Amino acid sequence: GEKTKKDEETQKIKERKEVFKKKQQKINSFKQLYGDFTALCKLSELAQKRGYELEKLLVSLFDYFGIEARKSFKLKGEQIDGSFKFDGQNYTFEAKWQDQASAVNSLYAFAMKIETNNLYPRGVFLSIGGFSKQAIEVITKNKKPNLILFDAQDLIAILEERISLIDLLHHKIRFAQSKGGNIYINAGELLNGKMYE
């Protein structure tokens, strides 16, 4: 009886150590993601490399939060940065590290891609430089909200652990559906309660 009791206690200690080790690994991998993003911010002269590394970082971020993401692939001759499944819906995502003006054409092309795609009828577009008001108005005019937008503030809020990717996706989707197709609210506005105004 004593031996069995000691064995059980040893097993429990071993299990607790394993749980702690996994938590530490997760914390370290999240710190690594933040470090990777900070390093990307310094690659201003290597735009193509930075874009490619941003795609990889996003796939790792999705993986961290348990959202299965697919890396870039080609679909009917088009290059897709990636895709993921969230709440039973398929999403295509695109990531651009451009200024607001450059993002207009990319955003418009991506919106058209989403509208004509049966496999991935929804999309997430990340523009590190944000979006102009004009671009958002053009995309949302007389259209149902099948696209949500992310910017650098969103990514930083996730990496600083002020909000999880899952919560941010839920809030953005809910905001777009309840605010007449307004597809753009960033994490800062959400955390300040603007969603409920």
ROSE-4610 file (N, C-alpha, C; in Angstrom, 1 decimal, always signed):
// ROSE-4610
residu = [G/G/G/E/E/E/K/K/K/T/T/T/K/K/K/K/K/K/D/D/D/E/E/E/E/E/E/T/T/T/Q/Q/Q/K/K/K/I/I/I/K/K/K/E/E/E/R/R/R/K/K/K/E/E/E/V/V/V/F/F/F/K/K/K/K/K/K/K/K/K/Q/Q/Q/Q/Q/Q/K/K/K/I/I/I/N/N/N/S/S/S/F/F/F/K/K/K/Q/Q/Q/L/L/L/Y/Y/Y/G/G/G/D/D/D/F/F/F/T/T/T/A/A/A/L/L/L/C/C/C/K/K/K/L/L/L/S/S/S/E/E/E/L/L/L/A/A/A/Q/Q/Q/K/K/K/R/R/R/G/G/G/Y/Y/Y/E/E/E/L/L/L/E/E/E/K/K/K/L/L/L/L/L/L/V/V/V/S/S/S/L/L/L/F/F/F/D/D/D/Y/Y/Y/F/F/F/G/G/G/I/I/I/E/E/E/A/A/A/R/R/R/K/K/K/S/S/S/F/F/F/K/K/K/L/L/L/K/K/K/G/G/G/E/E/E/Q/Q/Q/I/I/I/D/D/D/G/G/G/S/S/S/F/F/F/K/K/K/F/F/F/D/D/D/G/G/G/Q/Q/Q/N/N/N/Y/Y/Y/T/T/T/F/F/F/E/E/E/A/A/A/K/K/K/W/W/W/Q/Q/Q/D/D/D/Q/Q/Q/A/A/A/S/S/S/A/A/A/V/V/V/N/N/N/S/S/S/L/L/L/Y/Y/Y/A/A/A/F/F/F/A/A/A/M/M/M/K/K/K/I/I/I/E/E/E/T/T/T/N/N/N/N/N/N/L/L/L/Y/Y/Y/P/P/P/R/R/R/G/G/G/V/V/V/F/F/F/L/L/L/S/S/S/I/I/I/G/G/G/G/G/G/F/F/F/S/S/S/K/K/K/Q/Q/Q/A/A/A/I/I/I/E/E/E/V/V/V/I/I/I/T/T/T/K/K/K/N/N/N/K/K/K/K/K/K/P/P/P/N/N/N/L/L/L/I/I/I/L/L/L/F/F/F/D/D/D/A/A/A/Q/Q/Q/D/D/D/L/L/L/I/I/I/A/A/A/I/I/I/L/L/L/E/E/E/E/E/E/R/R/R/I/I/I/S/S/S/L/L/L/I/I/I/D/D/D/L/L/L/L/L/L/H/H/H/H/H/H/K/K/K/I/I/I/R/R/R/F/F/F/A/A/A/Q/Q/Q/S/S/S/K/K/K/G/G/G/G/G/G/N/N/N/I/I/I/Y/Y/Y/I/I/I/N/N/N/A/A/A/G/G/G/E/E/E/L/L/L/L/L/L/N/N/N/G/G/G/K/K/K/M/M/M/Y/Y/Y/E/E/E]
num = [1/1/1/2/2/2/3/3/3/4/4/4/5/5/5/6/6/6/7/7/7/8/8/8/9/9/9/10/10/10/11/11/11/12/12/12/13/13/13/14/14/14/15/15/15/16/16/16/17/17/17/18/18/18/19/19/19/20/20/20/21/21/21/22/22/22/23/23/23/24/24/24/25/25/25/26/26/26/27/27/27/28/28/28/29/29/29/30/30/30/31/31/31/32/32/32/33/33/33/34/34/34/35/35/35/36/36/36/37/37/37/38/38/38/39/39/39/40/40/40/41/41/41/42/42/42/43/43/43/44/44/44/45/45/45/46/46/46/47/47/47/48/48/48/49/49/49/50/50/50/51/51/51/52/52/52/53/53/53/54/54/54/55/55/55/56/56/56/57/57/57/58/58/58/59/59/59/60/60/60/61/61/61/62/62/62/63/63/63/64/64/64/65/65/65/66/66/66/67/67/67/68/68/68/69/69/69/70/70/70/71/71/71/72/72/72/73/73/73/74/74/74/75/75/75/76/76/76/77/77/77/78/78/78/79/79/79/80/80/80/81/81/81/82/82/82/83/83/83/84/84/84/85/85/85/86/86/86/87/87/87/88/88/88/89/89/89/90/90/90/91/91/91/92/92/92/93/93/93/94/94/94/95/95/95/96/96/96/97/97/97/98/98/98/99/99/99/100/100/100/101/101/101/102/102/102/103/103/103/104/104/104/105/105/105/106/106/106/107/107/107/108/108/108/109/109/109/110/110/110/111/111/111/112/112/112/113/113/113/114/114/114/115/115/115/116/116/116/117/117/117/118/118/118/119/119/119/120/120/120/121/121/121/122/122/122/123/123/123/124/124/124/125/125/125/126/126/126/127/127/127/128/128/128/129/129/129/130/130/130/131/131/131/132/132/132/133/133/133/134/134/134/135/135/135/136/136/136/137/137/137/138/138/138/139/139/139/140/140/140/141/141/141/142/142/142/143/143/143/144/144/144/145/145/145/146/146/146/147/147/147/148/148/148/149/149/149/150/150/150/151/151/151/152/152/152/153/153/153/154/154/154/155/155/155/156/156/156/157/157/157/158/158/158/159/159/159/160/160/160/161/161/161/162/162/162/163/163/163/164/164/164/165/165/165/166/166/166/167/167/167/168/168/168/169/169/169/170/170/170/171/171/171/172/172/172/173/173/173/174/174/174/175/175/175/176/176/176/177/177/177/178/178/178/179/179/179/180/180/180/181/181/181/182/182/182/183/183/183/184/184/184/185/185/185/186/186/186/187/187/187/188/188/188/189/189/189/190/190/190/191/191/191/192/192/192/193/193/193/194/194/194/195/195/195/196/196/196/197/197/197]
x = [+0.8/+0.0/+0.9/+1.9/+2.8/+3.5/+3.9/+4.6/+3.7/+2.5/+1.5/+1.2/+1.1/+0.8/+2.0/+3.2/+4.4/+4.5/+4.2/+4.2/+3.2/+2.0/+0.9/+1.4/+2.0/+2.5/+3.6/+4.5/+5.6/+5.0/+3.9/+3.3/+2.6/+2.0/+1.3/+2.3/+3.5/+4.5/+5.1/+5.2/+5.7/+4.7/+3.4/+2.4/+2.4/+2.5/+2.5/+3.7/+4.9/+6.1/+5.8/+5.2/+4.9/+4.0/+2.9/+2.0/+2.8/+3.6/+4.4/+5.3/+6.0/+6.9/+6.2/+5.0/+4.2/+3.8/+3.4/+3.0/+4.2/+5.4/+6.6/+7.0/+6.8/+7.2/+6.2/+4.9/+4.0/+4.3/+4.7/+5.0/+6.3/+7.3/+8.5/+8.2/+7.3/+7.0/+6.3/+5.4/+4.7/+5.7/+6.7/+7.7/+8.5/+8.7/+9.5/+8.7/+7.4/+6.6/+6.7/+6.6/+6.7/+8.1/+9.1/+10.5/+10.6/+10.0/+10.0/+9.3/+8.2/+7.5/+8.4/+9.0/+9.9/+11.0/+11.6/+12.7/+12.2/+10.9/+10.3/+10.2/+9.9/+9.7/+11.0/+12.1/+13.4/+13.9/+13.1/+13.5/+12.8/+12.9/+12.2/+12.7/+14.0/+14.5/+14.3/+13.9/+13.7/+12.2/+11.4/+9.9/+9.4/+10.0/+9.5/+9.8/+11.0/+11.3/+10.4/+10.2/+9.3/+7.9/+7.4/+6.0/+5.9/+6.9/+7.0/+7.1/+7.9/+8.1/+6.8/+6.1/+4.9/+3.8/+3.8/+2.9/+3.2/+4.5/+4.9/+4.5/+4.8/+4.4/+3.0/+2.1/+0.7/+0.2/+0.8/+0.5/+0.9/+2.0/+2.5/+1.5/+1.1/+0.1/-1.2/-1.7/-2.9/-2.7/-1.6/-1.2/-1.2/-0.6/-0.5/-1.8/-2.8/-4.2/-5.1/-4.4/-5.2/-6.1/-5.8/-6.6/-5.8/-6.3/-5.5/-5.5/-4.3/-4.1/-3.3/-3.6/-2.9/-2.0/-0.8/+0.2/-0.2/+0.5/+0.2/+0.1/-0.9/-1.1/-1.7/-1.8/-2.4/-3.8/-4.7/-6.1/-6.5/-6.8/-7.2/-6.2/-4.9/-3.9/-3.6/-4.3/-4.1/-3.3/-2.5/-1.7/-2.5/-2.7/-3.4/-2.4/-2.4/-1.4/-1.6/-2.9/-3.2/-4.7/-5.1/-6.5/-6.6/-7.8/-8.0/-9.5/-9.8/-11.2/-11.5/-12.6/-13.0/-14.5/-14.9/-16.4/-17.1/-16.5/-17.2/-17.1/-16.5/-16.4/-15.0/-14.9/-13.6/-13.2/-12.0/-11.5/-10.2/-10.1/-8.8/-8.2/-6.9/-6.3/-5.2/-5.1/-4.0/-3.3/-2.0/-1.3/-0.4/-0.5/+0.3/+1.0/+2.2/+3.0/+3.2/+2.1/+2.1/+1.5/+1.7/+1.1/-0.4/-1.2/-2.7/-3.0/-2.3/-2.7/-2.4/-1.3/-1.0/-2.0/-2.5/-3.4/-4.7/-5.1/-6.4/-6.6/-5.7/-5.8/-5.7/-4.8/-4.7/-6.0/-6.6/-7.8/-9.0/-9.1/-10.1/-10.0/-8.8/-8.5/-8.9/-8.5/-8.8/-10.3/-11.0/-12.5/-13.2/-12.7/-13.2/-12.9/-11.7/-11.3/-12.3/-12.6/-13.5/-14.9/-15.4/-16.8/-16.9/-15.9/-16.0/-15.5/-15.2/-14.7/-15.7/-16.1/-17.0/-16.4/-15.1/-14.5/-14.2/-13.8/-13.5/-14.3/-15.5/-16.4/-16.2/-15.3/-15.0/-13.5/-13.2/-11.7/-11.3/-10.0/-9.4/-8.2/-8.2/-7.1/-6.4/-5.0/-4.2/-3.3/-3.4/-2.6/-1.9/-0.6/+0.2/+0.1/+0.0/-0.2/-1.6/-2.5/-3.9/-4.7/-5.8/-6.7/-7.2/-7.3/-7.9/-9.4/-10.1/-11.6/-12.2/-11.6/-12.1/-12.1/-11.0/-10.9/-12.0/-12.2/-13.3/-14.6/-14.9/-16.2/-16.5/-15.4/-15.5/-15.8/-15.1/-15.3/-16.7/-17.2/-18.4/-19.7/-19.6/-20.8/-21.7/-22.9/-23.9/-23.5/-22.6/-22.1/-22.4/-22.6/-22.7/-21.3/-21.2/-19.9/-19.3/-18.5/-17.9/-16.3/-15.9/-14.5/-14.3/-13.2/-12.9/-11.4/-11.1/-9.8/-9.0/-7.7/-6.8/-5.7/-5.2/-4.0/-2.9/-1.9/-0.7/-1.2/-2.1/-2.6/-3.2/-3.9/-4.5/-3.4/-2.4/-1.4/-0.6/-0.3/+0.5/-0.3/-1.6/-2.5/-2.5/-2.5/-2.4/-1.1/+0.0/+1.4/+1.7/+1.0/+1.2/+0.3/-0.5/-1.5/-2.5/-2.9/-4.1/-5.4/-5.4/-6.6/-6.1/-6.8/-6.4/-6.9/-6.2/-6.7/-8.1/-8.5/-9.8/-10.9/-10.6/-11.6/-11.6/-10.5/-10.5/-11.3/-11.1/-11.9/-13.4/-13.8/-15.2/-15.7/-15.0/-15.5/-15.6/-14.6/-14.6/-15.8/-16.0/-17.1/-18.4/-18.6/-19.8/-20.1/-19.0/-19.1/-19.6/-18.9/-19.3/-20.8/-21.2/-22.6/-23.6/-23.2/-24.2/-24.2/-23.2/-23.0/-23.2/-24.1/-24.4/-23.3/-22.4/-21.3/-20.1/-20.0/-18.7/-17.7/-16.7/-15.7/-14.4/-14.4/-13.1/-13.3/-12.8/-12.6/-11.4/-10.5/-9.3/-9.3/-8.3/-8.3/-8.3/-7.7/-7.7/-9.1/-9.8/-11.2/-12.1/-11.9/-12.7/-12.4/-11.1/-10.7/-11.2/-11.4/-11.9/-13.5/-14.1/-15.6/-16.3/-15.6/-16.2/-17.2/-17.0/-17.9/-19.4/-19.5/-20.8/-21.5/-20.8/-21.4/-22.5]
y = [-1.2/+0.0/+1.3/+1.3/+2.4/+2.7/+1.6/+1.7/+2.3/+1.8/+2.3/+3.8/+4.2/+5.6/+6.5/+6.0/+6.7/+6.9/+5.7/+5.7/+6.7/+6.8/+7.7/+9.2/+9.5/+10.8/+11.2/+10.2/+10.5/+10.8/+10.0/+10.2/+11.6/+12.0/+13.3/+14.4/+14.3/+15.3/+15.4/+14.2/+14.1/+14.8/+14.6/+15.2/+16.7/+17.2/+18.6/+19.3/+18.6/+19.1/+19.2/+18.2/+18.2/+19.4/+19.6/+20.7/+22.0/+22.2/+23.4/+23.6/+22.5/+22.6/+23.0/+22.5/+22.8/+24.3/+24.8/+26.2/+27.1/+26.7/+27.5/+27.5/+26.4/+26.3/+27.2/+27.3/+28.1/+29.6/+29.9/+31.3/+31.7/+30.8/+31.1/+31.3/+30.4/+30.5/+31.8/+32.3/+33.6/+34.8/+34.7/+35.7/+35.7/+34.6/+34.5/+35.1/+34.9/+35.6/+37.1/+37.6/+39.1/+39.5/+38.8/+39.1/+39.1/+38.1/+38.0/+39.2/+39.7/+40.8/+42.1/+42.2/+43.4/+43.4/+42.2/+42.1/+42.5/+42.1/+42.4/+43.9/+44.6/+46.1/+46.8/+46.1/+46.7/+46.3/+45.5/+45.1/+46.0/+47.3/+48.2/+48.2/+47.8/+47.8/+46.5/+45.5/+44.2/+43.8/+44.6/+44.5/+43.1/+42.5/+41.1/+40.1/+40.1/+39.2/+39.4/+40.7/+41.0/+40.5/+40.7/+40.1/+38.6/+37.9/+36.5/+36.1/+36.7/+36.4/+36.7/+37.8/+38.1/+37.0/+36.5/+35.3/+34.2/+33.8/+32.7/+33.0/+34.3/+34.7/+34.5/+34.9/+34.8/+33.3/+32.4/+31.0/+30.5/+30.9/+30.5/+31.0/+32.3/+32.9/+32.1/+31.8/+31.0/+29.6/+29.0/+27.7/+27.9/+28.9/+29.2/+29.2/+29.8/+29.8/+28.6/+27.6/+26.4/+26.5/+27.5/+27.6/+27.1/+26.0/+25.4/+26.3/+26.7/+27.6/+26.9/+27.2/+26.6/+27.7/+27.4/+28.3/+28.7/+29.6/+30.2/+29.0/+29.2/+28.2/+28.9/+28.2/+28.8/+28.2/+29.1/+28.7/+29.3/+28.5/+29.0/+30.1/+29.8/+30.7/+31.9/+32.0/+33.1/+32.7/+33.6/+33.3/+33.7/+32.8/+33.1/+33.0/+34.0/+34.1/+32.9/+32.6/+31.5/+31.4/+30.4/+30.2/+29.5/+29.6/+29.0/+28.8/+27.9/+27.6/+28.1/+28.9/+29.5/+29.5/+28.9/+28.7/+28.1/+27.1/+26.4/+27.1/+28.2/+29.0/+29.0/+28.9/+28.9/+30.4/+30.8/+32.1/+32.1/+33.0/+33.3/+34.4/+34.4/+35.7/+36.2/+37.5/+38.1/+39.1/+39.2/+40.2/+41.1/+42.4/+43.3/+44.3/+44.6/+45.6/+46.8/+47.6/+48.7/+49.9/+51.1/+52.3/+52.3/+53.2/+53.2/+53.3/+54.2/+54.4/+53.1/+52.4/+51.2/+50.1/+50.1/+49.0/+49.1/+50.2/+50.3/+49.3/+49.3/+48.3/+46.9/+46.6/+45.2/+44.8/+45.7/+45.4/+45.1/+46.0/+45.8/+44.5/+44.2/+42.9/+41.7/+41.8/+40.7/+40.6/+41.7/+41.7/+41.0/+41.2/+40.6/+39.1/+38.7/+37.3/+36.6/+37.2/+36.6/+36.4/+37.4/+37.4/+36.3/+35.9/+34.9/+33.6/+33.4/+32.1/+31.4/+30.2/+29.3/+28.5/+28.2/+27.4/+28.2/+29.5/+30.4/+31.7/+31.6/+32.8/+34.0/+33.8/+34.9/+35.2/+36.4/+36.8/+37.7/+37.6/+38.5/+39.1/+40.5/+41.2/+42.0/+41.8/+42.5/+43.5/+44.7/+45.8/+46.4/+46.2/+46.8/+48.3/+48.9/+50.4/+50.9/+50.0/+50.4/+50.6/+51.3/+51.5/+52.9/+53.4/+54.8/+54.6/+55.7/+55.7/+55.4/+56.0/+55.9/+54.4/+53.7/+52.3/+51.4/+51.7/+50.9/+51.2/+52.5/+52.9/+52.2/+52.1/+51.5/+50.0/+49.4/+47.9/+47.6/+48.4/+48.0/+48.5/+49.4/+50.0/+48.9/+48.8/+47.9/+46.4/+46.0/+44.7/+44.1/+42.8/+42.1/+41.9/+41.9/+41.8/+40.4/+40.1/+38.8/+38.9/+40.1/+40.4/+41.3/+41.0/+41.8/+42.2/+43.4/+44.0/+44.0/+43.7/+43.8/+44.8/+45.5/+46.4/+46.1/+46.9/+46.7/+46.8/+47.7/+47.8/+46.5/+45.8/+44.5/+43.5/+43.4/+42.4/+42.7/+44.0/+44.3/+44.0/+44.3/+44.0/+42.5/+41.7/+40.2/+39.8/+40.3/+40.0/+40.5/+41.6/+42.1/+41.5/+40.5/+39.7/+40.6/+41.7/+42.5/+41.9/+41.1/+40.4/+39.2/+38.1/+36.9/+37.0/+36.3/+36.3/+35.8/+34.8/+34.2/+35.3/+36.0/+37.0/+38.1/+38.5/+39.6/+39.2/+38.0/+37.5/+37.6/+37.0/+37.0/+38.5/+39.4/+40.8/+41.4/+41.2/+41.9/+41.3/+40.0/+39.4/+39.9/+39.9/+40.4/+41.9/+42.7/+44.1/+44.3/+43.6/+43.7/+43.3/+42.2/+41.7/+42.6/+43.3/+44.1/+45.6/+46.0/+47.5/+47.8/+47.1/+47.4/+47.2/+46.2/+45.9/+46.7/+47.4/+48.1/+47.0/+46.9/+45.8/+46.2/+47.4/+47.8/+48.5/+47.8/+48.3/+47.7/+48.5/+47.8/+47.5/+46.8/+46.3/+47.4/+48.5/+49.6/+50.2/+50.3/+50.8/+49.7/+48.5/+47.4/+47.4/+47.5/+47.5/+48.7/+49.8/+51.0/+51.1/+50.0/+49.9/+50.6/+51.0/+51.7/+50.8/+49.5/+48.5/+48.7/+49.1/+49.1/+50.5/+51.5/+52.8/+52.9]
z = [+0.0/+0.0/+0.0/+0.8/+0.9/-0.4/-1.1/-2.3/-3.4/-3.4/-4.4/-4.2/-2.9/-2.6/-3.1/-2.8/-3.2/-4.8/-5.4/-6.9/-7.5/-6.8/-7.3/-7.1/-5.9/-5.7/-6.7/-6.9/-7.9/-9.3/-9.7/-11.0/-11.0/-9.9/-9.9/-10.1/-9.4/-9.5/-10.9/-11.5/-12.9/-13.9/-13.6/-14.5/-14.3/-13.0/-12.8/-13.5/-13.5/-14.1/-15.6/-16.2/-17.6/-18.0/-17.2/-17.4/-17.4/-16.4/-16.2/-17.4/-17.8/-18.9/-20.2/-20.5/-21.6/-21.6/-20.4/-20.3/-20.5/-20.0/-20.3/-21.7/-22.4/-23.8/-24.6/-24.2/-24.9/-24.6/-23.4/-23.1/-23.9/-24.0/-24.7/-26.2/-26.8/-28.2/-28.5/-27.6/-27.7/-27.7/-26.7/-26.7/-28.0/-28.5/-29.8/-30.9/-30.9/-32.0/-31.9/-30.6/-30.4/-30.9/-30.6/-31.0/-32.5/-33.2/-34.6/-35.3/-34.7/-35.3/-35.1/-34.0/-33.7/-34.7/-35.0/-36.0/-37.4/-37.7/-39.0/-39.2/-38.1/-38.2/-38.6/-38.4/-38.8/-40.2/-40.9/-42.2/-43.3/-43.1/-44.0/-45.4/-45.6/-47.0/-47.7/-47.0/-47.6/-47.6/-48.4/-48.3/-48.7/-49.7/-50.1/-49.0/-48.5/-47.4/-46.2/-45.9/-44.7/-44.9/-46.1/-46.4/-46.2/-46.7/-46.6/-45.2/-44.4/-43.0/-42.2/-42.6/-41.9/-42.1/-43.3/-43.5/-42.6/-42.5/-41.6/-40.1/-39.7/-38.4/-38.1/-39.0/-38.8/-38.7/-39.5/-39.4/-38.1/-37.5/-36.2/-35.1/-35.3/-34.4/-34.3/-35.5/-35.5/-34.8/-35.1/-34.5/-33.0/-32.5/-31.0/-30.3/-31.0/-30.5/-30.8/-31.4/-31.7/-32.9/-33.8/-35.0/-36.2/-36.8/-37.9/-39.1/-39.5/-40.6/-41.7/-42.9/-44.1/-44.6/-44.9/-45.5/-46.9/-47.5/-48.8/-49.9/-50.8/-51.8/-53.0/-54.1/-55.3/-55.5/-56.0/-56.2/-57.5/-58.5/-59.9/-60.4/-60.2/-60.7/-59.8/-58.7/-57.8/-56.6/-56.1/-54.9/-53.7/-52.8/-51.5/-50.4/-49.5/-48.4/-47.4/-47.2/-46.3/-46.1/-45.3/-45.0/-43.6/-43.0/-41.7/-41.6/-40.6/-40.3/-38.9/-38.7/-37.5/-37.3/-36.2/-35.9/-37.1/-37.7/-38.8/-40.1/-40.2/-41.5/-42.0/-43.4/-44.0/-44.3/-44.0/-44.3/-45.1/-46.0/-46.7/-46.0/-45.8/-45.3/-46.2/-46.2/-46.9/-46.0/-46.1/-45.3/-46.1/-45.9/-46.7/-45.7/-46.0/-45.2/-46.1/-46.3/-47.2/-46.4/-47.1/-46.5/-46.9/-46.3/-46.5/-48.0/-48.7/-50.1/-51.0/-50.7/-51.5/-51.2/-50.0/-49.5/-50.2/-50.8/-51.5/-52.6/-53.5/-54.6/-54.2/-53.2/-52.7/-52.0/-51.2/-50.5/-51.5/-52.5/-53.5/-54.3/-54.7/-55.4/-54.5/-53.2/-52.2/-52.0/-51.9/-51.8/-53.0/-54.2/-55.3/-55.3/-54.8/-54.7/-53.8/-52.7/-51.7/-52.3/-53.0/-53.5/-54.6/-55.3/-56.3/-55.9/-54.6/-54.1/-53.3/-53.8/-53.1/-51.9/-52.1/-51.0/-49.8/-50.0/-48.9/-49.0/-48.6/-48.8/-47.9/-47.0/-46.0/-46.0/-45.6/-45.7/-44.5/-44.2/-43.2/-44.0/-44.0/-44.6/-43.6/-43.5/-42.6/-43.4/-43.0/-43.6/-42.4/-42.3/-41.2/-41.2/-42.4/-42.4/-42.2/-42.0/-41.8/-43.1/-43.0/-44.2/-44.2/-45.4/-45.6/-45.5/-45.0/-44.9/-46.3/-47.3/-48.7/-49.1/-48.8/-49.2/-48.5/-47.3/-46.5/-47.1/-47.4/-48.0/-49.3/-50.2/-51.5/-51.3/-50.4/-50.2/-49.6/-48.7/-48.0/-48.6/-49.6/-50.2/-50.8/-50.3/-50.8/-50.8/-49.9/-49.8/-48.4/-48.4/-47.1/-46.5/-45.1/-44.5/-44.5/-45.6/-45.6/-45.5/-45.0/-44.9/-43.7/-42.9/-41.8/-41.9/-41.3/-41.5/-40.2/-40.3/-39.2/-39.5/-38.5/-38.8/-37.7/-37.8/-36.8/-35.4/-35.1/-33.7/-33.2/-34.1/-33.7/-33.4/-34.3/-34.1/-32.8/-32.6/-31.4/-30.1/-30.1/-29.0/-28.6/-29.7/-29.5/-28.9/-29.5/-29.1/-27.7/-27.3/-25.9/-24.9/-25.4/-24.6/-24.0/-24.7/-24.2/-24.6/-25.7/-26.2/-27.0/-26.9/-27.7/-29.1/-30.0/-31.4/-31.5/-30.7/-30.8/-30.4/-29.3/-28.8/-29.9/-30.4/-31.4/-32.6/-33.1/-34.3/-34.0/-32.8/-32.4/-32.4/-31.8/-31.7/-33.0/-33.9/-35.2/-36.1/-36.0/-36.8/-36.3/-35.0/-34.4/-34.7/-34.7/-35.0/-36.4/-37.4/-38.8/-39.0/-38.3/-38.5/-37.9/-36.8/-36.1/-36.4/-37.1/-37.4/-38.9/-39.5/-40.9/-41.9/-41.6/-42.5/-42.3/-41.2/-40.8/-40.5/-41.4/-41.3/-40.6/-40.1/-39.6/-38.2/-37.2/-35.9/-35.3/-34.7/-34.3/-32.8/-32.4/-31.0/-30.0/-30.3/-29.3/-29.1/-30.2/-30.1/-29.3/-29.6/-28.9/-27.4/-27.1/-25.7/-24.9/-25.7/-25.0/-25.1/-25.5/-25.5/-26.6/-27.7/-28.8/-29.5/-29.4/-30.1/-29.6/-28.4/-27.7/-27.7/-28.4/-28.5/-29.4]
